[in-house]
Amino acid sequence: FVDRGPDSRGVLERLIALDRAGQLVAILGNHDEMMLAAIERKEGGGWLWCGGVETLASYGHLPDDEEFDKVPPSHIDFLSKTCKPC
């Protein structure tokens, strides 16, 4: 879901709304896993080169931000708890 365009934040907000309405079974993708790992480790690593910079920009982060604190907890919870692993 993340790293596929300029509005990853909007995509996750839409998916969360569909999930709440009972209209979604979400599968966790490899870029979603990279995002979660980067947030957990508090460093972007290779994810930033694979679309992470653009994803973080959709949350209002600047490219040189060292914290990923603008990603809402609800988005992290959706990816880590709601999405099903492949």
VOPAGU-2260 file (C-alpha; in pm, 1 decimal, decimal comma):
REM VOPAGU-2260
SITE   aa  ch    i         X         Y         Z
SITE  PHE   A    0       0,0       0,0       0,0
SITE  VAL   A    1     286,4     237,8      73,3
SITE  ASP   A    2     544,3     363,2    -175,4
SITE  ARG   A    3     304,8     348,6    -471,7
SITE  GLY   A    4     242,1     716,7    -532,6
SITE  PRO   A    5     246,0    1059,4    -374,8
SITE  ASP   A    6     -35,9     998,1    -124,8
SITE  SER   A    7      48,0     688,7      80,6
SITE  ARG   A    8    -113,2     857,8     379,9
SITE  GLY   A    9    -441,3     899,2     190,6
SITE  VAL   A   10    -429,2     538,8      71,6
SITE  LEU   A   11    -392,8     410,6     428,7
SITE  GLU   A   12    -672,0     638,1     552,4
SITE  ARG   A   13    -903,8     498,7     282,1
SITE  LEU   A   14    -808,7     139,3     362,9
SITE  ILE   A   15    -870,1     195,1     734,5
SITE  ALA   A   16   -1216,7     332,8     652,0
SITE  LEU   A   17   -1294,7      30,7     431,6
SITE  ASP   A   18   -1175,6    -204,8     706,2
SITE  ARG   A   19   -1397,0     -33,5     963,7
SITE  ALA   A   20   -1691,7     -74,2     725,8
SITE  GLY   A   21   -1617,7    -446,6     698,1
SITE  GLN   A   22   -1535,7    -422,0     328,3
SITE  LEU   A   23   -1167,4    -510,9     325,9
SITE  VAL   A   24    -926,4    -796,3     369,9
SITE  ALA   A   25    -583,4    -632,8     347,6
SITE  ILE   A   26    -263,7    -819,9     262,8
SITE  LEU   A   27      64,1    -683,0     399,4
SITE  GLY   A   28     309,8    -616,5     117,3
SITE  ASN   A   29     688,0    -604,0     120,2
SITE  HIS   A   30     699,4    -222,1     116,1
SITE  ASP   A   31     455,5    -213,6     407,1
SITE  GLU   A   32     686,7    -450,2     595,4
SITE  MET   A   33     986,6    -226,8     513,8
SITE  MET   A   34     800,7      77,2     647,8
SITE  LEU   A   35     714,2     -99,4     974,0
SITE  ALA   A   36    1072,7    -220,0    1017,0
SITE  ALA   A   37    1208,0     131,6     955,3
SITE  ILE   A   38     971,1     283,5    1210,2
SITE  GLU   A   39    1055,4      14,4    1466,2
SITE  ARG   A   40    1431,7      61,2    1419,4
SITE  LYS   A   41    1393,1     440,3    1395,3
SITE  GLU   A   42    1604,2     450,1    1078,5
SITE  GLY   A   43    1502,3     419,5     717,5
SITE  GLY   A   44    1782,2     206,3     578,9
SITE  GLY   A   45    1709,7      80,3     229,1
SITE  TRP   A   46    1339,5     160,7     256,0
SITE  LEU   A   47    1407,1     529,5     200,6
SITE  TRP   A   48    1554,8     441,3    -141,9
SITE  CYS   A   49    1254,2     223,4    -231,1
SITE  GLY   A   50     985,5     489,2    -197,5
SITE  GLY   A   51    1012,5     566,5     172,3
SITE  VAL   A   52    1107,9     931,3     116,0
SITE  GLU   A   53     789,9     988,7     -85,0
SITE  THR   A   54     576,9     799,5     166,1
SITE  LEU   A   55     715,7    1003,4     455,8
SITE  ALA   A   56     660,2    1324,2     255,0
SITE  SER   A   57     289,9    1235,8     233,1
SITE  TYR   A   58     288,2    1262,2     613,9
SITE  GLY   A   59     468,4    1596,3     613,0
SITE  HIS   A   60     818,8    1468,2     682,1
SITE  LEU   A   61    1119,5    1635,9     524,7
SITE  PRO   A   62    1384,1    1414,1     357,7
SITE  ASP   A   63    1637,0    1473,4     636,6
SITE  ASP   A   64    1398,1    1408,6     929,0
SITE  GLU   A   65    1545,9    1159,3    1171,1
SITE  GLU   A   66    1217,4    1070,0    1342,8
SITE  PHE   A   67     910,2     920,9    1178,0
SITE  ASP   A   68     678,7    1073,5    1438,3
SITE  LYS   A   69     421,7    1217,2    1196,0
SITE  VAL   A   70     295,2     874,0    1092,9
SITE  PRO   A   71     -26,3     829,5    1294,9
SITE  PRO   A   72     -37,7     533,3    1533,7
SITE  SER   A   73    -360,6     422,0    1363,2
SITE  HIS   A   74    -166,9     372,9    1036,9
SITE  ILE   A   75     104,7     172,2    1210,1
SITE  ASP   A   76    -160,0     -36,3    1388,7
SITE  PHE   A   77    -345,8     -97,6    1061,8
SITE  LEU   A   78     -32,9    -226,6     890,6
SITE  SER   A   79      98,5    -427,6    1186,1
SITE  LYS   A   80    -225,7    -565,1    1331,3
SITE  THR   A   81    -497,8    -559,6    1065,2
SITE  CYS   A   82    -312,4    -652,5     745,7
SITE  LYS   A   83    -259,2   -1022,0     688,7
SITE  PRO   A   84      95,0   -1140,0     608,5
SITE  CYS   A   85     150,8   -1305,5     270,3
